[in-house]
Amino acid sequence: MDSPPLAGRLFGNIYRSDLGGLFDWRAIAGYATAAGTAVVLAGALSRAFGVRDPRGLALRIMAAVQVNTAYFAVPVFVMLFGNAAPIFPVLLFQVCVLSLVIISIMELGRPDRGGALRTRLTAAVAASLMTPVVIACNAGIVLNLLSAPLPRIALDSFAFVGDSASPVALFALGLHLGGTGLTVRGTTAEELWIIAFKCAAFPLMTLFIARHGFGVQGDWLHYLVLLAAMPAPQNLFIFAQRYDVGVDMSAALVVKTSVVALLLLPLWVQWAAHPS
């Protein structure tokens, strides 16, 4: 639903970026390890709550591990550091790796997919690789590395279309919440653990693994932890609609993790300003 606009934004950003200057491989490896650990833990917790449907597992993993970059990370980083460039490597990892895993699991769990497990898995991975977002990231990297020239009007068009991605997703989310209602009192135990995991456990895991496992210090450690502390992305709701799983829960988690992340943000900011 929102893949083409988001794909346009990502393609333009990747194509224009200095890839060599943006990537601190030790920091990225630390974040990737923390995210991988979080994926396993979130999956195990979801199964402990009785979730067996692959689509349901993938949705909960996405809520617990993926982050909102557009409406939270970008303004926070601009306010604290003067620019949002450090977000880009994590965003690329999130789209090209985490989203690839999520989409593959979602596709594998679709009720209209039959046949042998190997055939279904191959079809699921192929479908995830052919999504506009993944294609856009790969194309942007290749054309960037090749220094292939593109007309300015084409890049401006990608940017214009990309700017509509987040507003459209938020508008759809608002329409859904307006019809179903949202109450704090109605928060379930499952929602509570996902909110706690996303807003507290994941950033703490990132801090520990990046610092002690990969020796990340200074600004990059602050960047990674603050990114991990961002709320669940609005795309969670879009994925839930697309694969017809947990739509009400996903809408609630996007809003509730945003509120909790906002309340905890001053603590993370103070830590970043005065690290121990």
N, C-alpha and C positions, 0 to 999 in steps of 0.2 A: 504493500500500500504506500509506504513512504520510501521504498528503496530507490527509485529513480532520482528524486530530489537529493537524498542523502548521498547517493553515488556521485551525482554531479558536483556536490560540494567537496567530497573527498578527493575526487580526481583532480580538480583544480588546485586544491591545497597541496597534494602530494607532488604534482607536476612542478609547481612553483618553488617548492622547498629545497633548501640545501640539506640533502639527506645526511651527508657526512657530518655536518655541524650539529645536527639535531640529535644524533644517536650516541648515547653513552651506553655501550653494550653491557657493562657490568650492572648498571642501574636497571636496564631493561631485563636482563637475566634475573635479577633479584625480584622484580615485580612479577615476571612470568612465573617464577617458582612459587611465589606467594599466591598468585591467582590459581595456579594448578593445584596447590594444596587446598585452597578454599573450595575449588570445584569438587574435589573428592569428599571433603567434609560436608559440604552443603548437600551433595548427593546422598551421602550416608544418613544425614539427618532427615532428609525428605523421605527416604525409605523407612526410617524409624517411625515417621508419622503416617505410614501406611500408603505412601504414593508408589504405585507400580507402573502406571502409564508412562512410557518414555517421554511423551510430550509434557506431562505434568512435572516430571523430574527436570527436564531441560528448562522449563519455565521458572522453576524455583531456583535452580542454579544461576540462571540469568539474573534474577532479582537479587540474589545474595552476592554476586561477584562483579557484574558489569556496572559501569558508573555513568552518570549523567554528565556529559562534557559540555553540551551547548548552553544550558541555562544555569548551571552551577559552577562547573570548573572554570569556564572561560572568564566570567566576571570576577570570581575569587582570585584567579591568578593575575588578572590585569590589576586588581586592587592591591595585591600583596607584592607582586614582582614586576609590574609594569608591562608584562606581555604574557601571552598564552602559549608561546612556542613550546614550552616543556610538556604540554599536554599531548602534542602530536604523536610522539613515539608510542605512548600508551594507547592513544586512540587507534593507531594503526594496528597494534597488537590485538586490541579488543575486537576490531572489525575483522581482521584477516585470520585470527586464530580462535578467539573465544566464540565469536559469532558463527564461525565455520563449524565448530563443535556443536553449538546449540542448534543450528539449522539442520545439521546432519541427524541429530537425535530426533528433532521434530519431524523431519521427513521420514525417518525410520519408523516412527510411531503413528504415522497417518493410517487411518483404518482402510483406506483404499489401496494400500500397498500390500500385495500378496507375494507368494513365492518363497523360495529358499532364503535363509538368513543372509547368505553371501550375496545373492542377487539384490535383495532389499537394501543391504548396506551399501553396495556399489552404487545403486540408483540414488540412495540418499546423499552420499558424498558428492556424486556428480551433480545432483540438483543444487546442493549448497554451493558448489564451486561456480555454478552458472548464474548465481544471483547477481543483480546489478551492482551491489555494494562491493562484493569480492572482485568482480571483473574490473570495476573502476579502480580499486586499490592496486591491483596487479598491473593494469595498463598505465596508471600514473607512475608507478615505480620504474617500469621498463622504459617509458618515454623520457622520464627524468634522467635515468642513467645513460640513455642514448643521446641526450641533449637534442631530441627531435623537436623542431620548431612547430608551434601551433599558432594559428591566427588569434590575435587578441580578442576578436569578437567571439570566438568559440569559447575562450576561457571566461569571458564576461558572461556569456550565456549560461555556462555551467554554474558560475557563482550565483547568478540571479535565480536559477531554478533551485539551487541548493539552499538558498536563504529561506525558501518556503517549507523546508522539511520539518523543522521543529514546530513552527506555528500551526501547521496542519495537524501534526500529531497531538499537540496540546488542545486544539479545538475539538478533535474527535474525542479525546479523553474527557473534556469538559461536558460535551453532549452526553456521554455515557453516564458520568457521575450525576448529571442533572436529572437523569431518568431513574437512577437506582438509589441515589442518596448515599451519604458516607458519614459514619459516626465512629468516634473513638471508642465508645462503649461496646460497639459490636466487633472490636478487634479480636480475632481468634488467637488461640495459643500458637498455631502454626505461623500466623502473620507476625506474632511477637518475636519468635525465634529468628525469622528471616530479617526483620527490622534490626534486631540486636546484632545479628551476624554482619549485616551490610554496614551498619553505621558505627560499630565498635570493634567487633572481632576481626573483621577483614583488615581495617587499617592497622590494628595492633599486630596482626600476623605479618603484614607488609613491613612494618617497622622492625620487627625482630628478625625476619628472614633477610631483608635487604642489608641491615646493619651488621648482623653477626654471621650471616651465611655468605655475603658477598662483599663485605667491607665498604658498603656505600655510606658516605658521610656528607655533611654540608648541605648545599642547596638541593642536590638530587634526592637526598633522603627526605627532605621536606616536601619536595614535589610529589614523590611517590606516595607518601603517607596521606597527604592532603587529597590526592586523586582517589586513593582507595576509600577515603571517608566521604566521598560524594554519594548522593542517593542513587537509587535504581533509575535507569534511563526510561524516558517516555516510550522508547521503542518496545519495552516490555509489554505494554498494552497493545501495541500494533501486532506483535508476534502472537499474543494471545488471541486476538481477533482472527488473524490469518489462519492459525491452526486450530481454532475453535476449542480452546482449553483455558480454564481459569480466568475468564475475562474479568469478572467482578473482582477477584482477588488481585489480579495484576493492576487494575485501576486503583484499588485501595493502597497497594504497596507503593506505587509511584508517588502518590500524595503523602502517605504517612512517612516513608523514608525521607522524603524531601523536608517535611516538618522537623523530624528528629535530627537530620543532618544539619539543618539550619540552627537548631538549638545547641548542637555540639560544636559547631564551627568555631565559636570564640575560644574554646579549649584547645582545639588543634592549632588555631592561629597563635595563641599564646605560647604553645609548645614550639612552634616553628620560629617564633621571635626570640625565645629564650630556651634553647635546647640545653638539656643537662649534660 
